[in-house]
C-alpha cells in the first residue's frame, strides 16, 4: 500500500453499494469492465437507484469508479462507505471490488461521542512527532505516521519501507524512536486518557500509537477498540494500525462488549473484518455471544455470504470462536443460531 493510498484511506473510506432484498445474503453483484463488483448494505435503496444517483451528481462517473467514494459520502450523504479492491481475483488482469455502505438516515450507525477537554493544542510531548507530519496548511499526513505501522512483520516492514523510499524510512525511524521512549506506566495512563477525551485529533493519533507499546494489557485493547468509533477517521486509522500490528494473545473482551457490538453492527465498515479476525485470534469468550451477535447479525451475515475473497473466512472464524469451536456449516444454520441467542 502506498503512502498516498494510506492517506486516502485515513481521510475517507471509499465505497459503493448494493441491492437490498429478502434473500439471506441481501446483496448484489455485477460485472463491470474492470471486473466483478459486489455491493453490500443497501436496504431501502436499489442498485439502479445508486448507479443513477452517482451518474447524476458526477456526469460520466460510474459506481465502480474509485472516485465514487466522495460522491457517496459528500453528495449522497451515506453515513459510511468503504471499498476494498482485490487484484487477480479471477484472472491476472481482473479485479474484484467489494463495496460496503450504511444508507443515509440510518441512525443506528453512530460514532462515539467524544468528551471535550479544555486543551486545544498539540501536547508538548506529542508535538515533535505530529509537526514532522504536518503540512503548511496545518493538515496531518496520516501516511507519514502510519505507513510502517501497518506491517506486523519487521522483515516485511523493512522491505516495504525500502520500496517506498528515503522519506518513508525517515518517517518510520521517527515513529519508532518516538515509541521507544514511551513505555512507562504514566505513558500508558496518559495515552488512554488522551485517546478517550482530548479534543485535538492529532493528540489522539499519537496516543493510539503509544498504546501499541502495551499489548500485554487488556485495557490497551479495550481503549483502541473504543477508538475505532472515534469521530475522526484518521484517529480510527491509527487505532486500527495499532491493533493490526499487536501480537495476538487471549484477551478478556467483556469490558468492551458495547463497543464491539456497535462495530460488528455496522460502525466502521473498513475495520469490520479486522475486528472479527482479531476477536477469533484473541480467543473471545463464547459467553459474549449474545452480547456481540445476538439480534445483531445483519452485517455478519452479509460478510459470511459475500463473494469477497476474505470476508466469509473472517466472519466464520468469529462465529466458530463464539460457538465453542463448532462450525455450523451453512449460513442459514448460523442465522438461526444467532437469532436464538
C-alpha positions as CSV (number, residue, x, y, z in Angstrom):
1,X,0.0,0.0,0.0
2,X,1.4,3.4,-1.0
3,X,1.6,6.4,1.4
4,X,-0.9,8.1,-0.9
5,X,-3.4,5.3,-0.7
6,X,-3.0,5.1,3.1
7,X,-3.6,8.8,3.3
8,X,-6.7,8.5,1.2
9,X,-7.9,5.6,3.4
10,X,-7.4,7.6,6.6
11,X,-9.1,10.7,5.3
12,X,-12.0,9.0,3.8
13,X,-13.2,5.4,3.4
14,X,-14.2,4.5,-0.1
15,X,-17.5,2.8,-1.1
16,X,-20.4,1.9,-3.2
17,X,-23.5,-0.2,-2.6
18,X,-25.9,-3.0,-3.2
19,X,-29.5,-4.0,-3.7
20,X,-31.3,-5.0,-0.5
21,X,-33.5,-8.0,-0.8
22,X,-35.4,-10.6,1.2
23,X,-32.7,-13.1,0.5
24,X,-30.5,-14.4,3.3
25,X,-27.4,-12.7,1.8
26,X,-29.2,-9.4,1.0
27,X,-26.5,-8.4,-1.5
28,X,-26.0,-7.8,-5.2
29,X,-23.2,-8.2,-7.7
30,X,-22.5,-7.2,-11.3
31,X,-19.7,-7.4,-13.8
32,X,-18.0,-4.1,-14.8
33,X,-15.4,-3.6,-17.5
34,X,-12.8,-3.8,-14.7
35,X,-14.1,-6.9,-13.0
36,X,-16.6,-8.2,-10.5
37,X,-18.3,-5.7,-8.2
38,X,-20.2,-6.6,-5.0
39,X,-22.2,-4.0,-3.1
40,X,-23.3,-4.7,0.5
41,X,-25.6,-2.7,2.8
42,X,-28.5,-1.4,0.8
43,X,-31.8,-1.7,2.5
44,X,-34.1,1.0,1.1
45,X,-32.0,1.9,-2.0
46,X,-31.7,-0.3,-5.0
47,X,-28.6,-0.9,-7.1
48,X,-30.1,1.1,-10.0
49,X,-31.0,4.0,-7.7
50,X,-27.4,4.1,-6.5
51,X,-25.9,3.9,-10.0
52,X,-28.3,6.6,-11.3
53,X,-27.6,8.9,-8.4
54,X,-23.8,8.6,-8.8
55,X,-24.1,9.4,-12.5
56,X,-26.5,12.3,-11.8
57,X,-24.2,14.1,-9.4
58,X,-21.0,13.4,-11.3
59,X,-21.7,13.0,-15.0
60,X,-19.5,10.3,-16.5
61,X,-18.8,8.6,-13.2
62,X,-19.8,5.0,-12.6
63,X,-20.4,3.2,-9.4
64,X,-17.3,1.0,-9.8
65,X,-15.0,4.0,-10.3
66,X,-12.8,4.6,-7.2
67,X,-13.8,8.2,-7.0
68,X,-17.4,7.3,-6.2
69,X,-16.5,7.3,-2.5
70,X,-16.5,11.0,-2.4
71,X,-19.8,11.2,-4.2
72,X,-21.4,8.7,-1.8
73,X,-20.1,10.4,1.3
74,X,-20.5,14.1,0.4
75,X,-23.1,14.2,-2.3
76,X,-25.4,11.3,-1.4
77,X,-24.7,11.6,2.3
78,X,-24.2,7.9,3.0
79,X,-23.3,7.5,6.7
80,X,-20.4,5.3,5.9
81,X,-18.9,3.8,2.8
82,X,-15.8,1.6,2.2
83,X,-14.3,-0.2,-0.8
84,X,-11.8,-2.9,-1.0
85,X,-10.1,-3.8,-4.2
86,X,-8.6,-7.3,-4.9
87,X,-6.3,-7.8,-7.9
88,X,-6.1,-11.0,-9.8
89,X,-9.4,-12.3,-8.5
90,X,-10.4,-14.5,-11.4
91,X,-7.5,-13.8,-13.8
92,X,-4.2,-11.9,-13.9
93,X,-5.7,-8.6,-15.0
94,X,-9.1,-8.9,-13.3
95,X,-10.1,-7.2,-10.1
96,X,-12.8,-7.6,-7.5
97,X,-14.4,-4.6,-5.9
98,X,-16.1,-5.0,-2.6
99,X,-18.4,-2.0,-1.8
100,X,-20.0,-1.6,1.6
101,X,-22.1,1.2,2.9
102,X,-24.6,2.5,5.5
103,X,-27.5,4.3,4.0
104,X,-28.4,7.9,4.8
105,X,-30.6,8.3,7.8
106,X,-29.6,5.0,9.5
107,X,-29.2,6.5,12.9
108,X,-28.2,3.2,14.4
109,X,-24.7,3.8,12.9
110,X,-23.1,6.4,15.2
111,X,-19.6,7.3,16.0
112,X,-18.7,7.6,19.7
113,X,-19.5,10.9,21.3
114,X,-16.1,12.4,22.4
115,X,-15.9,14.4,25.6
116,X,-14.2,17.7,25.0
117,X,-11.4,18.8,27.4
118,X,-10.0,22.4,27.6
119,X,-6.7,21.7,25.9
120,X,-6.9,22.7,22.2
121,X,-3.2,22.4,21.1
122,X,-0.8,19.7,20.4
123,X,0.6,18.2,23.6
124,X,4.3,19.2,24.0
125,X,5.3,15.6,24.4
126,X,3.5,14.5,21.2
127,X,4.1,17.7,19.1
128,X,7.5,16.7,17.6
129,X,6.1,13.6,16.1
130,X,3.0,15.4,14.8
131,X,4.7,18.5,13.5
132,X,7.0,16.5,11.3
133,X,4.0,15.0,9.5
134,X,2.1,18.3,9.2
135,X,2.0,20.4,6.0
136,X,1.9,24.2,5.6
137,X,-1.8,24.3,5.9
138,X,-1.8,22.5,9.3
139,X,-3.1,19.2,7.9
140,X,-1.6,16.0,9.2
141,X,-0.5,13.4,6.6
142,X,-1.5,10.1,8.1
143,X,0.7,8.1,5.8
144,X,3.8,9.7,7.3
145,X,2.8,8.4,10.7
146,X,1.0,5.1,9.9
147,X,2.8,3.6,6.8
148,X,5.2,1.4,8.8
149,X,2.6,0.6,11.5
150,X,0.5,-1.5,9.1
151,X,3.2,-4.2,8.9
152,X,3.4,-6.5,12.0
153,X,6.3,-8.5,10.5
154,X,9.5,-6.5,10.8
155,X,11.1,-8.0,7.7
156,X,8.1,-7.2,5.6
157,X,8.0,-3.7,7.0
158,X,11.7,-3.1,6.2
159,X,11.1,-4.4,2.6
160,X,8.0,-2.2,2.0
161,X,9.7,0.9,3.5
162,X,12.7,0.3,1.3
163,X,10.5,0.2,-1.7
164,X,8.7,3.4,-0.6
165,X,11.9,5.4,-0.5
166,X,14.0,7.6,1.8
167,X,11.1,9.7,3.1
168,X,9.2,6.7,4.3
169,X,12.3,5.4,6.0
170,X,12.9,8.7,7.8
171,X,9.2,8.8,8.8
172,X,9.3,5.3,10.2
173,X,12.5,5.9,12.1
174,X,10.9,8.9,13.7
175,X,7.8,7.0,14.7
176,X,9.9,4.1,16.1
177,X,12.1,6.5,18.1
178,X,9.0,8.2,19.5
179,X,7.5,4.9,20.6
180,X,10.8,3.6,22.1
181,X,10.7,6.5,24.6
182,X,7.2,6.0,25.8
183,X,6.9,2.7,27.6
184,X,6.2,3.7,31.2
185,X,3.1,3.3,33.2
186,X,2.5,7.0,33.1
187,X,2.8,6.9,29.3
188,X,0.1,4.3,29.1
189,X,-2.2,6.1,31.5
190,X,-1.9,9.4,29.7
191,X,-2.4,7.8,26.3
192,X,-5.7,6.2,27.4
193,X,-6.9,9.5,28.8
194,X,-5.9,11.4,25.7
195,X,-7.5,8.9,23.3
196,X,-10.7,9.0,25.3
197,X,-11.1,12.7,25.8
198,X,-8.6,15.0,24.1
199,X,-10.2,17.5,21.7
200,X,-7.2,17.6,19.3
201,X,-7.3,14.7,16.9
202,X,-3.6,14.8,16.3
203,X,-3.0,14.1,20.0
204,X,-5.4,11.2,19.8
205,X,-3.5,9.8,16.8
206,X,-0.2,9.9,18.8
207,X,-1.9,8.3,21.8
208,X,-3.2,5.4,19.7
209,X,0.4,4.8,18.5
210,X,1.7,4.9,22.1
211,X,-0.7,2.3,23.2
212,X,0.7,-0.2,20.7
213,X,3.6,-0.4,23.2
214,X,1.4,-2.2,25.7
215,X,-0.2,-5.3,24.0
216,X,0.1,-7.3,27.3
217,X,-2.6,-5.2,28.9
218,X,-6.2,-5.9,28.2
219,X,-7.2,-2.2,28.8
220,X,-4.9,-1.3,25.9
221,X,-7.0,-3.4,23.5
222,X,-10.2,-2.0,25.0
223,X,-9.1,1.6,24.5
224,X,-8.1,1.0,20.9
225,X,-11.4,-0.7,20.2
226,X,-13.2,2.4,21.6
227,X,-11.0,4.5,19.3
228,X,-12.3,2.6,16.3
229,X,-15.5,4.5,16.9
230,X,-13.7,7.9,17.1
231,X,-15.5,10.6,15.2
232,X,-12.3,11.5,13.3
233,X,-11.3,8.9,10.6
234,X,-7.6,9.5,10.9
235,X,-7.7,8.6,14.6
236,X,-9.7,5.4,13.7
237,X,-6.9,4.7,11.2
238,X,-4.2,5.0,13.9
239,X,-6.2,2.7,16.3
240,X,-6.7,0.2,13.5
241,X,-3.0,0.2,12.6
242,X,-2.0,-0.3,16.3
243,X,-4.4,-3.2,16.7
244,X,-3.4,-4.9,13.5
245,X,0.3,-5.0,14.5
246,X,0.0,-6.1,18.1
247,X,0.8,-9.7,18.8
248,X,-2.3,-11.9,19.4
249,X,-2.9,-13.3,22.8
250,X,-6.0,-14.2,24.9
251,X,-8.0,-11.0,25.8
252,X,-10.9,-10.6,28.2
253,X,-13.3,-8.6,25.9
254,X,-16.2,-8.3,28.4
255,X,-15.5,-4.7,29.3
256,X,-15.5,-3.7,25.6
257,X,-18.7,-5.6,24.7
258,X,-20.8,-2.5,23.9
259,X,-18.1,-1.1,21.5
260,X,-17.6,-4.4,19.9
261,X,-21.3,-4.9,19.3
262,X,-21.5,-1.5,17.6
263,X,-18.5,-2.3,15.4
264,X,-20.0,-5.7,14.4
265,X,-23.3,-3.9,13.8
266,X,-22.0,-1.6,11.1
267,X,-19.8,1.1,12.7
268,X,-16.5,1.4,10.8
269,X,-17.1,-0.8,7.8
270,X,-13.4,-0.7,6.8
271,X,-12.3,-2.4,10.1
272,X,-15.1,-4.9,10.4
273,X,-13.1,-7.9,9.1
274,X,-10.1,-7.0,11.2
275,X,-12.3,-6.9,14.3
276,X,-13.8,-10.3,13.5
277,X,-10.5,-11.9,12.9
278,X,-9.0,-10.1,16.0
279,X,-11.7,-11.5,18.3
280,X,-11.2,-15.0,17.0
281,X,-7.4,-14.9,17.3
282,X,-7.5,-13.4,20.8
283,X,-9.8,-16.2,22.0
284,X,-13.0,-14.2,22.6
285,X,-15.2,-15.9,25.2
286,X,-18.3,-17.8,23.9
287,X,-20.0,-16.2,27.0
288,X,-20.1,-13.0,25.0
289,X,-22.1,-14.5,22.1
290,X,-25.4,-12.8,22.9
291,X,-23.7,-9.5,23.7
292,X,-21.8,-9.3,20.4
293,X,-24.0,-11.0,17.8
294,X,-27.4,-11.8,19.4
295,X,-30.0,-9.8,17.3
296,X,-27.0,-8.1,15.7
297,X,-26.4,-10.3,12.7
298,X,-27.1,-8.2,9.6
299,X,-23.5,-7.3,8.7
300,X,-22.1,-10.6,9.9
301,X,-24.5,-12.4,7.6
302,X,-23.6,-10.1,4.7
303,X,-19.9,-10.8,5.1
304,X,-20.4,-14.5,5.8
305,X,-22.3,-14.9,2.4
306,X,-20.2,-12.4,0.5
307,X,-18.3,-13.1,-2.7
308,X,-15.3,-11.0,-1.5
309,X,-12.2,-13.2,-1.0
310,X,-11.6,-12.6,2.7
311,X,-14.9,-11.7,4.2
312,X,-16.5,-15.1,4.6
313,X,-13.4,-16.5,6.3
314,X,-13.3,-13.7,8.9
315,X,-17.0,-13.9,9.7
316,X,-16.9,-17.7,10.0
317,X,-13.8,-17.6,12.3
318,X,-15.6,-15.3,14.7
319,X,-18.8,-17.3,14.7
320,X,-16.9,-20.6,15.3
321,X,-15.0,-19.0,18.2
322,X,-18.3,-17.8,19.8
323,X,-19.8,-21.2,19.3
324,X,-17.1,-23.1,21.4
325,X,-15.2,-24.1,18.3
326,X,-18.0,-25.7,16.4
327,X,-18.8,-24.8,12.8
328,X,-22.5,-25.0,12.0
329,X,-21.7,-25.0,8.2
330,X,-24.4,-23.2,6.3
331,X,-25.3,-19.5,6.5
332,X,-28.9,-20.5,7.3
333,X,-27.8,-22.5,10.3
334,X,-25.7,-19.6,11.6
335,X,-28.5,-17.2,11.2
336,X,-30.8,-19.5,13.2
337,X,-28.1,-19.8,15.9
338,X,-27.7,-16.0,16.2
339,X,-31.5,-15.5,16.3
340,X,-31.7,-17.8,19.3
341,X,-29.1,-16.0,21.4
